[in-house]
Amino acid sequence: MNFYPIFWKDLLLIRKKPWKFLASSMVMPVLYLVTFGWGLGRGMAMANGGTYLDFVLPGLLVMSAMNNSFGPVSTSVNVSKLYTKTIEEVLVSPVSHWDIALGRALMGLVRGMFSALLLLVVGLLSGARLHLSPGLVLVLGLTSFCFASAAVAAAMVAKSHEDMSNFNSFVIIPMSFLAGTFFTPDKLPEPFHSAVLIYPLTHASMLLRAFAAGEVPSIPSLLILTAYAALFFYLAGRMVKRAV
């Protein structure tokens, strides 16, 4: 339980400014929901008889989980490492590098899950029809933990704030739009179709869309997303250890 002080410290920051946390978690997802779900997608019928809102909401949920787990964690770690230097106090404390990585990753999981589930409520109140199941929550949690771990690893490697901005520009933002969030990956021509299957968010989108439709999810996609989460957490722990 040595990870708990790391996790609790970040949680206290949220408790001090809950409305700021709520607003920052919801602005972009709701904008996407309004633009693509209610605006562009209004009146569009899918091949299975559902609406585009039913189709796009699962993609928006995993994108929200990714952005709200990766962004705040990477910013927090990056600032504490490069500017405030408060991470040095944690590194010299009697807490292992795995506990530090886990505490940060769990905070990202909470942020990602909170924003995604809140968006899910908004989507359901807007008329979206999704099949709710434990599998849907599992995928959102796994996605949040995966990208929170990636945030810790990336922030520990980054040598400047510009490095983190470049990582967002060349990895996170393209993934947000290309990883099956607004369309199915098979709509892309080769070699782009095969390329986007490398993204963990692609498999998260396919898994959540299957659970939301009440279909059997792809086991390979579940294994790939789990493998990414394990890999990123391992890298996070190693990068923290390297900084000690």
Backbone bond lengths (Angstrom), bond angles and torsions (degrees), N, CA, C in turn:
res aa  C-N    CA-C-N  psi(-1)  N-CA   C-N-CA  omega(-1)  CA-C   N-CA-C  phi
1 M - - - 1.471 - - 1.534 112.40 -
2 N 1.328 118.08 15.87 1.462 119.84 -179.91 1.515 112.96 -67.42
3 F 1.318 117.04 -16.69 1.460 120.41 178.86 1.526 111.18 -74.10
4 Y 1.327 117.65 -18.68 1.458 121.50 -171.40 1.520 113.64 -60.58
5 P 1.357 120.49 -43.23 1.478 118.69 178.21 1.527 113.04 -59.66
6 I 1.334 117.11 -35.70 1.468 120.40 178.09 1.524 109.87 -64.30
7 F 1.321 115.16 -46.22 1.454 121.65 -179.49 1.530 110.86 -65.47
8 W 1.340 116.56 -44.39 1.456 121.15 -175.97 1.524 111.91 -66.74
9 K 1.324 117.61 -36.75 1.461 121.32 179.29 1.530 110.92 -59.55
10 D 1.328 116.08 -45.92 1.464 119.54 179.48 1.528 111.31 -68.82
11 L 1.334 116.35 -33.61 1.464 120.07 179.55 1.526 111.26 -66.93
12 L 1.325 116.61 -34.37 1.463 120.27 177.74 1.526 111.54 -63.95
13 L 1.340 116.37 -33.87 1.467 119.81 178.27 1.523 110.97 -64.09
14 I 1.331 116.37 -35.77 1.463 120.36 177.75 1.523 110.40 -70.08
15 R 1.325 116.97 -39.81 1.462 120.69 -178.39 1.524 111.81 -64.99
16 K 1.324 116.92 -27.61 1.455 120.17 179.65 1.525 111.65 -72.42
17 K 1.345 116.71 -33.77 1.465 120.87 -178.34 1.530 110.04 -133.54
18 P 1.347 116.57 67.23 1.474 119.40 -175.93 1.519 113.97 -64.28
19 W 1.353 117.63 -35.77 1.461 119.70 -177.94 1.517 111.71 -70.60
20 K 1.328 115.71 -35.05 1.459 119.41 175.90 1.521 110.07 -65.38
21 F 1.324 116.87 -40.94 1.463 121.43 177.20 1.520 110.70 -63.74
22 L 1.319 116.66 -43.18 1.461 121.23 -180.00 1.522 111.11 -62.43
23 A 1.336 116.35 -46.01 1.465 120.49 -177.73 1.524 111.25 -65.35
24 S 1.332 117.09 -45.05 1.461 120.11 -178.55 1.516 111.82 -66.00
25 S 1.332 117.13 -27.93 1.461 121.10 -179.86 1.520 112.73 -76.50
26 M 1.343 116.42 -25.11 1.456 119.48 -169.80 1.516 115.39 -108.00
27 V 1.331 118.42 -17.71 1.467 119.93 -171.88 1.529 111.83 -58.33
28 M 1.334 117.74 -59.71 1.454 120.54 -175.87 1.530 113.18 -65.75
29 P 1.359 119.77 -45.36 1.466 118.70 178.82 1.529 113.32 -58.91
30 V 1.333 116.80 -41.40 1.463 119.42 -179.75 1.525 110.59 -68.35
31 L 1.336 117.32 -36.74 1.463 119.85 176.28 1.533 110.74 -60.65
32 Y 1.334 116.06 -44.58 1.462 119.46 177.41 1.522 111.07 -63.91
33 L 1.326 116.76 -39.04 1.461 120.56 -179.91 1.518 110.70 -64.39
34 V 1.332 116.46 -43.43 1.466 120.36 178.98 1.523 110.92 -65.95
35 T 1.340 116.54 -44.26 1.463 120.99 -175.36 1.522 111.96 -69.15
36 F 1.322 116.78 -52.16 1.465 120.24 -173.08 1.531 113.25 -93.05
37 G 1.319 116.65 -34.00 1.454 118.78 -177.83 1.506 113.20 -82.08
38 W 1.330 116.77 -48.28 1.460 120.47 -176.96 1.518 112.93 -94.53
39 G 1.312 117.62 -32.98 1.457 120.76 -177.73 1.512 112.26 -85.20
40 L 1.324 115.52 -78.93 1.464 121.05 -178.02 1.519 112.29 -61.25
41 G 1.331 116.48 -38.11 1.458 119.48 -172.92 1.510 115.66 -88.87
42 R 1.323 118.44 -6.78 1.463 119.85 -177.54 1.529 110.38 -63.06
43 G 1.301 115.63 125.89 1.460 121.10 178.99 1.515 114.48 86.09
44 M 1.344 117.25 -8.12 1.462 119.52 178.96 1.528 109.27 -79.89
45 A 1.321 116.04 128.94 1.464 121.46 179.32 1.524 109.34 -104.39
46 M 1.313 116.55 139.44 1.447 121.62 178.51 1.526 109.81 -92.88
47 A 1.327 115.76 168.36 1.470 120.76 -176.33 1.521 111.79 -63.63
48 N 1.344 116.86 -29.52 1.463 119.58 -178.58 1.522 112.92 -85.58
49 G 1.331 116.66 3.40 1.455 120.62 178.24 1.507 114.41 95.74
50 G 1.326 118.05 -9.37 1.451 121.18 178.85 1.511 111.56 -83.69
51 T 1.314 116.12 179.17 1.461 121.49 178.67 1.523 109.75 -95.58
52 Y 1.324 115.12 166.35 1.460 119.24 177.34 1.522 110.85 -66.83
53 L 1.336 117.20 -29.22 1.459 120.42 176.69 1.527 110.31 -62.15
54 D 1.332 116.82 -41.48 1.466 120.33 176.97 1.523 110.98 -61.42
55 F 1.342 115.56 -36.52 1.466 120.14 -177.72 1.516 112.16 -76.20
56 V 1.342 117.35 -43.42 1.461 120.01 -170.97 1.524 112.52 -81.38
57 L 1.337 118.39 -24.60 1.463 119.97 -176.36 1.531 113.39 -58.96
58 P 1.350 120.16 -44.18 1.472 118.34 176.95 1.525 112.88 -59.31
59 G 1.345 117.25 -37.57 1.452 119.76 177.26 1.512 111.96 -65.57
60 L 1.342 116.36 -39.38 1.457 120.01 177.53 1.523 111.60 -66.56
61 L 1.323 116.46 -32.71 1.466 120.18 179.88 1.522 111.54 -65.90
62 V 1.339 116.80 -46.19 1.467 117.98 -179.71 1.527 111.02 -71.37
63 M 1.345 117.20 -31.85 1.452 119.58 176.76 1.525 110.30 -66.90
64 S 1.331 116.71 -39.58 1.447 120.79 177.02 1.522 110.75 -64.48
65 A 1.340 116.58 -41.57 1.467 120.81 177.65 1.525 110.38 -61.78
66 M 1.326 117.07 -41.22 1.461 120.84 179.65 1.529 111.28 -65.94
67 N 1.322 117.07 -52.12 1.466 120.69 -174.63 1.524 112.34 -64.55
68 N 1.326 117.05 -39.74 1.459 120.05 -175.62 1.525 112.84 -85.40
69 S 1.304 117.43 -8.58 1.469 119.43 171.00 1.527 110.27 -96.53
70 F 1.327 117.16 -39.18 1.464 120.34 -178.26 1.530 111.92 -76.15
71 G 1.327 117.86 -51.48 1.456 121.69 -172.30 1.521 114.82 -58.08
72 P 1.327 118.90 -58.79 1.473 119.75 -178.38 1.523 113.77 -62.38
73 V 1.337 117.14 -38.35 1.465 119.73 -178.98 1.524 110.57 -67.94
74 S 1.331 117.05 -46.25 1.467 119.70 -179.34 1.518 111.00 -63.59
75 T 1.334 117.48 -39.67 1.462 120.66 178.62 1.520 111.40 -65.44
76 S 1.330 115.93 -44.73 1.461 120.60 -178.85 1.526 111.75 -62.23
77 V 1.339 115.97 -47.61 1.466 119.70 -179.45 1.520 110.57 -66.69
78 N 1.321 116.77 -41.41 1.459 121.12 -178.78 1.521 111.66 -63.13
79 V 1.330 117.21 -44.00 1.472 121.37 179.73 1.525 110.90 -66.72
80 S 1.342 116.41 -44.57 1.461 119.54 -179.08 1.525 112.01 -67.19
81 K 1.328 116.53 -25.08 1.460 120.47 179.72 1.522 112.01 -84.15
82 L 1.334 117.89 -42.36 1.462 121.02 -171.35 1.522 113.98 -96.49
83 Y 1.323 117.82 -29.45 1.461 119.21 -170.46 1.536 113.03 -115.22
84 T 1.315 117.75 -61.76 1.465 119.45 -177.32 1.520 112.68 -77.64
85 K 1.343 116.58 -21.72 1.464 122.70 179.74 1.535 113.01 63.10
86 T 1.338 117.21 16.87 1.463 119.61 -179.41 1.523 112.14 -70.55
87 I 1.314 117.01 -19.82 1.463 118.86 179.60 1.527 110.89 -66.65
88 E 1.338 116.56 -23.65 1.464 119.48 179.01 1.526 111.18 -65.47
89 E 1.340 117.01 -32.64 1.453 120.69 176.85 1.523 110.87 -65.00
90 V 1.335 115.85 -36.97 1.458 120.11 179.67 1.528 110.58 -72.27
91 L 1.321 115.94 -39.31 1.463 120.24 -176.85 1.522 112.54 -65.42
92 V 1.336 117.48 -30.82 1.464 120.00 -179.39 1.528 112.05 -92.05
93 S 1.314 117.94 -1.91 1.464 121.57 178.61 1.527 109.78 -79.02
94 P 1.333 117.49 162.89 1.474 120.47 -179.98 1.530 112.69 -76.99
95 V 1.309 115.13 54.83 1.466 122.17 178.77 1.516 107.55 -126.61
96 S 1.321 117.60 132.25 1.460 120.35 -177.06 1.522 110.99 -71.64
97 H 1.334 115.09 161.11 1.470 119.52 179.46 1.520 111.48 -64.44
98 W 1.329 117.28 -29.22 1.463 119.93 177.26 1.523 110.74 -69.39
99 D 1.336 117.34 -37.30 1.462 120.62 178.07 1.521 111.14 -66.39
100 I 1.329 116.41 -39.11 1.464 120.19 178.35 1.526 110.19 -63.78
101 A 1.323 116.27 -46.63 1.469 120.49 179.15 1.523 110.97 -63.34
102 L 1.337 116.49 -41.30 1.464 119.84 -178.21 1.519 111.22 -68.21
103 G 1.330 117.75 -41.68 1.461 120.27 178.88 1.514 112.38 -60.00
104 R 1.327 116.05 -44.43 1.463 120.30 178.21 1.527 111.52 -66.68
105 A 1.327 116.29 -42.09 1.465 120.25 -178.47 1.529 111.32 -65.61
106 L 1.326 116.99 -38.17 1.459 119.92 179.13 1.527 111.43 -67.07
107 M 1.341 115.94 -33.97 1.456 118.47 176.06 1.522 110.13 -65.00
108 G 1.326 116.54 -40.30 1.452 120.27 175.85 1.517 111.87 -64.36
109 L 1.324 116.32 -36.73 1.465 120.36 177.34 1.523 110.58 -61.35
110 V 1.337 116.82 -43.89 1.463 120.71 179.26 1.522 110.67 -62.09
111 R 1.337 116.63 -45.26 1.462 120.60 179.77 1.527 111.25 -62.55
112 G 1.327 116.30 -46.82 1.453 119.99 -178.07 1.519 112.57 -65.09
113 M 1.341 116.23 -43.52 1.462 120.17 179.57 1.522 111.27 -65.49
114 F 1.317 116.20 -41.43 1.464 119.72 -178.55 1.526 110.90 -61.36
115 S 1.319 116.82 -49.09 1.464 120.08 -177.90 1.525 111.42 -65.38
116 A 1.338 116.43 -40.29 1.462 119.69 -178.56 1.529 111.49 -67.87
117 L 1.322 117.36 -43.93 1.466 119.92 -179.38 1.525 111.29 -68.56
118 L 1.336 116.89 -34.55 1.462 119.79 176.25 1.522 110.35 -65.96
119 L 1.321 116.64 -41.38 1.461 120.28 176.38 1.518 110.96 -65.00
120 L 1.324 117.07 -35.86 1.463 120.84 177.15 1.526 110.75 -60.46
121 V 1.323 116.90 -42.67 1.465 120.75 178.30 1.523 110.41 -62.30
122 V 1.341 116.62 -44.63 1.465 120.83 178.74 1.526 110.34 -61.16
123 G 1.341 116.19 -43.25 1.456 120.03 -179.81 1.519 112.38 -63.79
124 L 1.331 117.16 -42.22 1.465 120.36 179.30 1.524 111.51 -66.18
125 L 1.324 116.27 -39.01 1.463 119.64 177.30 1.529 111.63 -67.15
126 S 1.342 115.85 -22.16 1.469 120.56 179.39 1.521 112.43 -85.78
127 G 1.313 116.75 -2.24 1.460 119.88 176.21 1.512 116.03 107.35
128 A 1.320 118.21 3.05 1.461 120.22 178.11 1.521 109.70 -68.32
129 R 1.313 116.19 144.30 1.464 121.36 -179.18 1.521 109.11 -114.37
130 L 1.314 114.42 105.52 1.458 121.19 -179.19 1.515 109.46 -124.30
131 H 1.310 115.37 144.87 1.458 121.04 175.49 1.532 107.77 -85.38
132 L 1.317 116.42 110.69 1.460 121.20 -178.08 1.521 110.55 -83.18
133 S 1.321 115.77 133.35 1.460 120.78 -178.15 1.514 109.67 -155.36
134 P 1.340 118.15 162.05 1.468 120.36 175.87 1.527 112.39 -59.84
135 G 1.325 117.19 -29.76 1.458 120.84 179.28 1.509 111.92 -62.43
136 L 1.329 116.89 -35.36 1.460 121.13 178.89 1.529 110.39 -63.95
137 V 1.326 116.54 -43.87 1.469 121.09 178.54 1.529 110.33 -66.80
138 L 1.334 116.10 -38.03 1.465 120.86 179.34 1.520 111.27 -60.99
139 V 1.315 117.47 -44.88 1.468 121.18 -179.31 1.525 110.60 -65.29
140 L 1.324 117.45 -41.51 1.468 120.27 178.22 1.530 111.08 -63.18
141 G 1.339 116.33 -40.51 1.454 119.81 178.10 1.511 112.55 -66.89
142 L 1.312 116.59 -41.63 1.467 121.12 179.67 1.522 110.59 -66.70
143 T 1.335 116.48 -39.43 1.468 120.84 177.56 1.529 110.97 -63.80
144 S 1.319 116.11 -45.16 1.465 120.33 -179.97 1.525 111.19 -62.39
145 F 1.328 117.23 -44.56 1.463 120.48 -179.49 1.526 110.78 -66.48
146 C 1.321 116.54 -37.44 1.462 122.03 -179.91 1.532 110.33 -60.17
147 F 1.327 117.17 -50.16 1.459 119.52 -175.35 1.526 112.43 -80.91
148 A 1.320 118.44 -24.80 1.457 120.03 172.81 1.527 110.04 -66.77
149 S 1.325 116.68 -40.43 1.465 120.58 176.52 1.520 110.59 -65.11
150 A 1.334 116.11 -41.24 1.465 120.10 177.24 1.525 110.70 -62.01
151 A 1.334 117.15 -35.39 1.459 121.16 179.42 1.520 111.06 -64.86
152 V 1.333 117.04 -42.19 1.465 120.53 178.88 1.522 110.11 -62.48
153 A 1.337 116.40 -46.51 1.466 120.49 -179.41 1.524 111.32 -62.59
154 A 1.332 116.41 -46.61 1.471 120.08 -177.93 1.522 111.46 -64.74
155 A 1.334 117.57 -41.68 1.466 121.07 -178.45 1.521 111.55 -67.87
156 M 1.336 117.36 -34.35 1.457 119.92 179.04 1.524 111.48 -71.92
157 V 1.319 117.05 -28.27 1.466 121.35 179.01 1.526 111.01 -80.91
158 A 1.351 116.53 -36.31 1.471 121.12 -175.45 1.521 111.12 -59.42
159 K 1.309 116.01 134.61 1.461 121.87 180.00 1.529 112.27 -98.99
160 S 1.323 116.76 -5.38 1.458 120.54 178.89 1.525 108.96 -157.84
161 H 1.329 114.79 167.53 1.461 119.97 176.72 1.524 110.49 -65.00
162 E 1.328 116.70 -31.74 1.463 120.92 178.49 1.528 111.39 -64.79
163 D 1.327 116.79 -34.49 1.464 120.06 177.62 1.531 110.97 -60.70
164 M 1.336 116.42 -42.32 1.462 119.83 178.64 1.523 111.04 -67.51
165 S 1.333 116.43 -38.02 1.464 119.71 177.70 1.520 111.07 -63.56
166 N 1.327 116.34 -40.68 1.466 120.27 177.77 1.521 111.50 -65.22
167 F 1.324 116.94 -38.27 1.466 120.14 178.43 1.528 110.08 -63.18
168 N 1.321 116.10 -41.98 1.466 119.91 176.76 1.522 111.34 -63.37
169 S 1.331 116.10 -42.43 1.469 120.57 -176.06 1.518 112.72 -68.65
170 F 1.331 116.82 -37.79 1.463 120.17 -173.76 1.529 114.41 -99.08
171 V 1.335 117.27 -13.28 1.469 119.46 -178.03 1.530 111.61 -121.79
172 I 1.325 117.28 -59.85 1.461 120.53 -171.91 1.529 112.62 -69.02
173 I 1.328 117.58 -48.04 1.469 119.70 -177.73 1.530 112.18 -64.88
174 P 1.353 119.87 -47.93 1.472 118.02 175.79 1.524 112.98 -58.92
175 M 1.330 116.16 -38.05 1.460 119.37 179.26 1.524 111.23 -63.28
176 S 1.336 116.36 -36.40 1.461 120.57 -178.93 1.523 111.97 -59.06
177 F 1.336 116.93 -36.44 1.458 120.30 -174.28 1.523 113.80 -98.57
178 L 1.322 117.78 -23.21 1.465 120.17 -173.30 1.525 114.21 -102.08
179 A 1.339 117.08 -14.07 1.467 119.72 -170.90 1.526 113.30 -89.59
180 G 1.305 117.26 42.31 1.456 120.50 175.30 1.513 114.18 73.63
181 T 1.316 117.26 20.96 1.463 120.50 -179.02 1.524 111.39 -73.41
182 F 1.325 116.50 -46.07 1.457 120.90 -176.10 1.526 113.06 -107.71
183 F 1.323 117.33 -6.47 1.461 121.60 179.46 1.517 107.73 -157.48
184 T 1.316 116.22 164.37 1.459 119.76 178.52 1.536 109.04 -78.90
185 P 1.327 117.95 142.71 1.471 120.56 -177.23 1.517 113.94 -59.32
186 D 1.353 118.15 -26.47 1.465 119.25 -177.75 1.529 112.66 -71.00
187 K 1.337 117.53 -5.03 1.460 120.69 174.69 1.528 111.72 -77.02
188 L 1.327 116.63 -16.88 1.460 121.07 -178.75 1.524 110.53 -84.15
189 P 1.322 117.68 142.45 1.471 120.07 175.04 1.518 110.30 -75.78
190 E 1.309 115.72 160.94 1.466 120.01 173.45 1.525 109.36 -72.41
191 P 1.312 119.79 147.14 1.472 127.14 5.87 1.520 113.50 -90.10
192 F 1.366 117.73 7.94 1.464 120.18 -176.15 1.527 111.67 -68.40
193 H 1.333 116.46 -34.19 1.462 119.58 179.00 1.521 111.11 -60.46
194 S 1.316 116.56 -46.43 1.467 120.25 179.41 1.524 111.18 -69.69
195 A 1.338 116.36 -33.64 1.465 120.23 -177.39 1.522 111.64 -66.21
196 V 1.346 117.63 -41.56 1.465 119.18 -176.50 1.521 111.86 -72.16
197 L 1.326 117.70 -16.13 1.462 120.52 176.62 1.528 111.51 -70.77
198 I 1.333 116.47 -10.94 1.463 120.17 175.31 1.524 110.35 -74.42
199 Y 1.330 116.94 -28.41 1.460 120.83 -177.36 1.530 111.55 -67.88
200 P 1.319 118.39 134.30 1.473 119.51 173.98 1.524 111.80 -66.13
201 L 1.339 117.19 -29.91 1.465 119.29 -179.74 1.522 111.88 -67.17
202 T 1.333 117.77 -28.49 1.469 120.78 176.58 1.513 110.18 -60.56
203 H 1.312 116.74 -46.09 1.466 121.05 -178.70 1.527 110.84 -71.36
204 A 1.331 117.03 -32.94 1.459 119.87 175.12 1.529 110.42 -64.68
205 S 1.330 116.63 -41.74 1.466 121.19 178.59 1.524 111.22 -62.74
206 M 1.329 116.39 -45.49 1.467 119.99 -178.70 1.522 111.14 -65.60
207 L 1.330 116.38 -39.66 1.461 120.31 179.61 1.527 111.16 -65.53
208 L 1.326 116.08 -47.77 1.462 118.88 -176.76 1.522 110.94 -67.73
209 R 1.324 117.03 -36.33 1.463 120.68 178.61 1.533 110.62 -64.79
210 A 1.340 116.52 -37.04 1.461 120.45 177.70 1.530 110.71 -67.05
211 F 1.332 116.82 -46.64 1.460 119.75 178.82 1.522 111.07 -63.08
212 A 1.347 117.54 -39.76 1.460 121.55 -178.58 1.521 111.93 -66.06
213 A 1.331 116.16 -28.68 1.466 120.63 179.21 1.528 112.17 -90.34
214 G 1.325 117.46 -1.23 1.458 120.78 -178.88 1.508 112.86 75.33
215 E 1.340 117.25 23.00 1.458 121.49 -178.94 1.531 110.78 -100.06
216 V 1.310 115.35 168.93 1.465 120.76 177.80 1.529 108.41 -76.80
217 P 1.324 118.49 123.57 1.476 120.40 -178.08 1.518 111.35 -73.07
218 S 1.320 114.68 161.49 1.459 121.27 178.34 1.526 109.89 -77.81
219 I 1.320 117.09 118.30 1.465 121.56 178.59 1.528 111.32 -63.06
220 P 1.355 118.86 -43.53 1.475 118.32 176.60 1.531 112.78 -57.33
221 S 1.337 117.50 -40.53 1.464 120.08 178.73 1.521 111.06 -64.10
222 L 1.329 116.76 -39.15 1.463 120.57 178.54 1.527 110.71 -64.61
223 L 1.321 116.25 -41.09 1.465 120.50 179.14 1.531 110.82 -67.14
224 I 1.337 116.54 -39.35 1.460 120.40 -179.76 1.527 110.62 -65.84
225 L 1.334 117.37 -44.83 1.459 120.84 179.47 1.529 110.53 -63.69
226 T 1.323 117.14 -40.59 1.465 121.15 177.52 1.522 111.02 -64.54
227 A 1.326 116.04 -40.92 1.470 120.23 178.76 1.526 110.85 -63.86
228 Y 1.330 117.23 -40.59 1.465 120.63 177.26 1.533 110.46 -62.32
229 A 1.330 116.85 -43.37 1.465 120.40 -179.94 1.524 110.47 -61.54
230 A 1.332 116.80 -43.76 1.464 120.97 178.79 1.527 111.18 -65.38
231 L 1.331 116.78 -42.52 1.465 121.14 -179.77 1.524 111.41 -63.73
232 F 1.323 116.67 -46.41 1.463 120.10 -178.29 1.529 111.26 -65.82
233 F 1.338 116.81 -37.37 1.459 118.54 178.11 1.527 110.48 -67.55
234 Y 1.329 116.80 -39.05 1.464 120.28 176.97 1.534 109.91 -61.36
235 L 1.330 116.45 -45.34 1.464 120.18 179.25 1.524 111.32 -64.22
236 A 1.348 116.69 -37.31 1.457 120.04 178.35 1.526 110.31 -61.33
237 G 1.322 116.10 -47.10 1.456 120.02 179.16 1.517 112.43 -62.15
238 R 1.321 116.40 -41.44 1.471 120.58 179.93 1.526 111.87 -66.36
239 M 1.336 116.27 -39.84 1.458 119.37 -179.58 1.528 111.11 -68.80
240 V 1.339 116.93 -36.35 1.467 119.48 176.06 1.533 109.62 -65.56
241 K 1.317 116.27 -43.07 1.481 120.05 179.57 1.519 111.27 -61.68
242 R 1.315 116.79 -37.28 1.464 120.63 -179.20 1.527 110.93 -65.96
243 A 1.341 116.84 -27.24 1.461 120.52 -178.90 1.520 112.83 -82.17
244 V 1.340 116.06 -15.06 1.473 119.23 -177.92 1.535 110.17 -68.86
